[in-house]
Amino acid sequence: MRVCVATTVHHPEDARIMHRQIRALLDAGHQVTYVAPFTFFNVTPPMPITAIDVPRHAAYSRARSALRRGVKDAELLMVHDHDLLRALPYRRPPVVWDVREPVSERRLARARRRHHVIAADAVAGSATGEVVPEATLVSSYPPPPGDTRVVHLGRLTTERGVSELIGLAERLIPHGIRMDLIGAADRDVRPLLRDAQRVGLLDWYGYVPNRHALRMAEGALAGLSLASASVRGVPTKVLDYMGRGIPVITTPQSAALVERVGCGIAVPLDVEAVRHAVLDLKEDPVRRAELGARGHAEALLRYHWPDQAATFVSLMQRYAGVPEHALAV
């Protein structure tokens, strides 16, 4: 099966797109053409993917031209941005839209009449179609949580608590705790992060490939997920922390999962509340080890991507009209 995967918004090495979905297709023997903003993010396309570079937030004509090239021999087109549905070429294979952001029910219904629609969680899936859940790569034997650093994985934005993270980093230094920020940042918050790093408040590593980022996070005292009320759903970083045996400190968006599993602490989006949670864990090594162990066990049971990859590939084959017993070509 030949699949074209396309985004003009996300980082080309976005974990859900590259490290889970595309990797699953490649491992199953399928061919992938990937339309993405490689130059914008200074990314070299990995082999054996056929890459088509496109500007980030490409205009209609540029996006449509790139998609036309991408689907030339494809049996399935998978897009990760709603705007790309407006730029679809006239001659095209079946289309799958992976819903990544909150959208209106009207827009979802209109898309479902024409295309296949998948979503990352059951709530969205009930309104859209199939669910391809968020997942992570779970470590078999992660080290126990330490007591000298906290981590934040993933993109850094205003909505995801950059100001609170910087304020927290400053308040944790007197207690011997450093903060590692591992992820790309929106343009408007980069100066804040550079200034904070320049004066020694934290270490910001920028974008790091997914597997390496997960290894860097191991052994942290806690993994942070601080988001405003506008951010919906459980961030993948929460599953990443669980998969690496790291206690989670999260704002209410992820509270239901964290409290059900018993793998962390839910706090308001408030610097002092987060600081108290971090210091409580620092002073209680038994508790943080228990929280990390519970999260790891749950992630291994329910959120390990290799256990879900075959189901995803079978779904894509069904959408493309390829028999499941057929050899990938």
C-alpha positions as a printed Julia matrix, in Angstrom:
329×3 Matrix{Float64}:
   0.0     0.0    0.0
   1.21    3.51  -0.85
   0.14    6.22   1.62
   0.53    9.99   1.44
   0.66   11.68   4.86
   0.36   15.47   4.94
   0.64   18.38   7.36
   1.52   22.04   6.92
   1.18   22.85  10.62
   2.88   20.21  12.73
   6.59   19.56  13.17
   7.66   16.9   10.63
   8.8    14.71  13.51
   5.59   15.15  15.48
   5.39   12.06  17.68
   1.88   10.98  16.65
   2.54   11.45  12.94
   6.14   10.33  12.48
   7.03    8.13  15.41
   3.75    6.28  15.66
   1.61    6.36  12.52
   4.26    6.62   9.79
   6.59    4.24  11.61
   3.79    1.68  11.93
   3.08    1.9    8.2
   6.75    1.53   7.32
   7.25   -1.38   9.71
   4.3    -3.12   8.06
   6.04   -2.81   4.7
   3.99    0.03   3.22
   5.39    2.98   1.28
   4.96    6.51   2.61
   5.14    9.9    0.92
   5.27   12.66   3.5
   4.19   16.24   2.75
   5.47   18.46   5.57
   7.31   21.74   6.33
  10.78   20.19   6.46
  12.7    23.36   5.56
  10.78   25.56   8.0
  11.72   23.26  10.89
  15.21   22.49   9.52
  14.48   18.75   9.4
  16.15   16.26   7.07
  13.55   13.7    5.92
  14.47   10.2    7.08
  14.8     7.25   4.72
  12.9     5.46   3.24
  10.21    8.14   3.23
   9.57   10.08   0.01
   9.51   13.69   1.19
   7.72   16.69  -0.32
   8.64   19.99   1.29
   5.91   22.58   1.79
   5.9    25.96   3.59
   4.4    26.01   7.06
   0.78   27.21   6.85
   1.14   27.0    3.08
  -1.23   29.03   0.93
  -3.98   27.18  -0.9
  -2.12   26.92  -4.22
   1.12   25.67  -2.65
  -0.68   23.15  -0.46
  -2.78   21.85  -3.34
   0.27   21.51  -5.57
   2.13   19.55  -2.9
  -0.85   17.25  -2.31
  -1.24   16.69  -6.04
   2.36   15.47  -6.19
   1.97   13.41  -3.03
  -1.08   11.44  -4.13
   0.1    10.72  -7.66
   0.49    6.98  -6.98
  -1.07    6.81  -3.5
  -3.89    4.53  -2.42
  -4.68    6.61   0.67
  -4.23   10.24   1.73
  -4.02   11.06   5.43
  -4.14   14.73   6.47
  -3.55   16.19   9.92
  -4.8    19.76   9.3
  -8.38   20.73   8.57
  -7.23   23.41   6.13
  -5.78   20.71   3.87
  -9.28   19.38   3.28
  -9.94   22.58   1.33
  -6.86   22.02  -0.84
  -7.51   18.43  -1.9
  -6.72   17.7   -5.56
  -9.59   16.64  -7.77
  -8.02   13.27  -8.54
  -7.21   11.64  -5.25
  -7.5     8.38  -3.29
  -9.69    7.98  -0.19
  -8.94   10.65   2.43
  -8.47   10.25   6.18
  -8.56   13.29   8.44
  -6.86   12.82  11.81
  -8.58   15.34  14.08
  -5.87   16.95  16.19
  -7.59   20.1   17.5
 -11.06   20.98  18.82
 -13.49   21.58  15.93
 -17.21   22.21  15.69
 -19.68   19.34  15.33
 -20.94   20.9   12.13
 -17.46   20.82  10.59
 -16.96   17.22  11.71
 -20.3    16.15  10.25
 -19.51   17.8    6.92
 -16.11   16.09   6.78
 -17.58   12.69   7.61
 -19.92   12.85   4.66
 -16.94   12.97   2.31
 -13.99   11.42   4.1
 -12.89    9.0    6.79
 -12.34   10.73  10.13
 -10.33    9.47  13.1
  -9.67   11.04  16.49
  -7.27   10.62  19.37
  -9.79   10.08  22.17
 -13.1     8.38  22.76
 -15.03   11.61  23.4
 -14.07   13.07  20.03
 -14.29    9.67  18.4
 -17.93    9.29  19.35
 -18.67   12.37  17.24
 -16.23   11.66  14.43
 -15.68    8.0   13.76
 -12.85    5.64  14.62
 -10.54    6.25  17.58
  -6.79    5.94  17.18
  -5.85    6.68  20.78
  -2.85    8.64  21.91
  -0.07    6.39  23.11
   3.62    6.38  23.91
   6.7     4.19  23.85
   6.81    2.6   27.29
  10.2     1.81  28.79
  10.56   -1.73  30.12
  12.58   -0.81  33.21
  12.71    2.95  33.81
  14.89    4.28  36.64
  13.09    5.42  39.8
  12.2     9.11  40.13
  15.04   11.26  41.44
  14.87   14.45  43.48
  16.93   17.08  41.67
  14.98   18.03  38.51
  11.54   18.35  36.99
  10.82   18.04  33.26
   8.38   19.32  30.67
   8.06   17.47  27.37
   6.44   18.86  24.25
   5.7    22.13  22.56
   6.0    25.26  24.67
   3.22   27.82  24.27
   1.42   30.44  26.3
  -1.61   28.15  26.59
   0.62   25.37  27.9
   1.97   27.42  30.77
   5.29   28.89  29.65
   5.03   31.85  32.04
   4.12   29.54  34.91
   6.98   27.18  34.07
   9.51   30.02  34.15
   8.1    31.33  37.42
   8.2    27.84  38.89
  11.81   27.29  37.79
  12.86   30.43  39.67
  11.12   29.29  42.85
  12.59   25.78  42.73
  16.25   26.79  42.45
  16.63   27.55  46.2
  15.46   24.0   46.87
  18.11   22.42  44.65
  15.7    21.49  41.86
  16.4    22.29  38.18
  13.91   22.39  35.33
  14.46   20.76  31.94
  12.25   21.96  29.07
  12.42   19.56  26.12
  10.5    20.77  23.09
  10.1    23.4   20.42
   8.51   26.73  21.35
   6.12   29.13  19.66
   7.8    32.23  18.29
   6.2    34.61  20.81
   7.57   32.77  23.87
  11.1    32.06  22.64
  12.55   35.34  23.97
  11.18   34.54  27.44
  12.76   31.09  27.36
  16.1    32.36  26.08
  16.22   35.02  28.81
  15.36   32.45  31.49
  18.09   30.12  30.27
  20.61   32.97  29.96
  20.24   33.87  33.65
  20.39   30.22  34.73
  16.78   29.59  35.72
  16.31   26.5   33.56
  17.65   24.4   30.69
  15.72   24.63  27.43
  16.82   22.03  24.89
  14.49   22.94  22.03
  13.17   20.23  19.75
  14.58   16.77  20.51
  13.59   13.6   18.58
  10.9    11.69  20.43
  12.84    8.61  21.52
  15.77   10.68  22.76
  13.46   13.12  24.55
  11.81   10.25  26.42
  15.19    8.95  27.55
  16.2    12.44  28.69
  13.09   12.66  30.86
  13.78    9.43  32.75
  14.67    9.73  36.42
  12.98   13.11  36.92
  11.28   13.98  40.19
   8.1    14.91  38.27
   6.79   15.55  34.78
   4.85   18.79  34.36
   1.71   19.33  32.29
   0.43   22.85  32.92
  -2.31   23.98  30.56
  -4.97   26.66  30.49
  -8.66   25.81  30.33
  -8.62   26.34  26.55
  -6.5    23.21  26.04
  -8.74   20.15  25.75
  -7.99   16.47  26.13
  -5.17   14.61  27.84
  -1.79   15.83  26.53
   0.44   13.07  25.19
   3.16   14.23  27.57
   1.14   12.81  30.48
   1.29    9.36  28.87
   5.0     9.91  28.15
   5.67   10.59  31.84
   3.68    7.52  32.86
   5.54    5.37  30.37
   8.86    6.44  31.88
   7.81    5.94  35.51
   7.74    9.66  36.31
   5.14   11.12  38.72
   2.8    13.54  36.96
   1.92   17.03  38.16
  -0.95   18.32  36.03
  -3.63   20.94  35.81
  -7.32   19.88  35.76
  -7.42   18.86  32.06
  -5.67   15.58  32.85
  -6.86   15.21  36.42
  -9.35   12.41  35.7
  -6.71   10.08  34.25
  -4.02   10.94  36.78
  -6.35   10.55  39.74
  -7.91    7.32  38.42
  -4.5     5.73  37.96
  -3.01    7.28  41.09
   0.14    8.35  39.25
   0.42   12.0   40.22
  -1.02   15.19  41.6
  -3.62   17.53  40.07
  -3.2    21.24  40.88
  -4.6    24.57  39.67
  -2.64   26.53  37.07
  -0.88   28.41  39.84
   2.88   28.6   40.41
   2.7    28.26  44.2
   0.38   25.27  44.0
   2.74   23.52  41.6
   5.75   24.42  43.74
   4.16   22.87  46.83
   3.36   19.69  44.88
   6.97   19.41  43.68
   8.42   19.97  47.14
   6.02   17.45  48.69
   7.3    14.82  46.25
  10.92   15.79  46.91
  10.44   15.14  50.61
   8.67   11.81  50.1
  10.74    9.36  48.01
   8.43    6.45  48.83
   5.37    8.28  47.53
   7.0     9.43  44.3
   8.26    5.91  43.64
   4.73    4.57  44.13
   3.23    7.21  41.83
   5.8     6.48  39.15
   5.27    2.73  39.41
   1.48    3.02  39.1
   1.75    5.23  36.06
   4.25    2.91  34.41
   2.08   -0.15  35.0
  -0.98    1.58  33.49
   0.97    2.84  30.49
   2.38   -0.62  29.84
  -1.12   -2.11  30.02
  -3.07    0.45  27.96
  -0.87    3.03  26.21
   2.11    1.22  24.67
   1.98    2.15  20.98
   3.52   -1.08  19.6
   0.48   -2.91  21.0
  -1.82   -0.63  18.97
   0.18   -0.2   15.77
  -1.23   -3.26  13.97
  -4.81   -2.11  14.59
  -3.99    1.3   13.14
  -2.4    -0.22  10.03
  -5.39   -2.53   9.51
  -7.75    0.44   9.74
  -5.74    2.36   7.12
  -5.76   -0.7    4.83
  -9.53   -0.95   5.18
  -9.97    2.73   4.31
  -7.74    2.26   1.25
  -9.67   -0.82   0.18
  -6.62   -3.04   0.53
  -7.39   -6.61   1.74
  -5.79   -7.27   5.1
  -4.27  -10.5    3.83
  -2.63   -8.75   0.87
   1.12   -8.27   0.94
   2.26   -4.67   1.43
   3.77   -3.39  -1.8
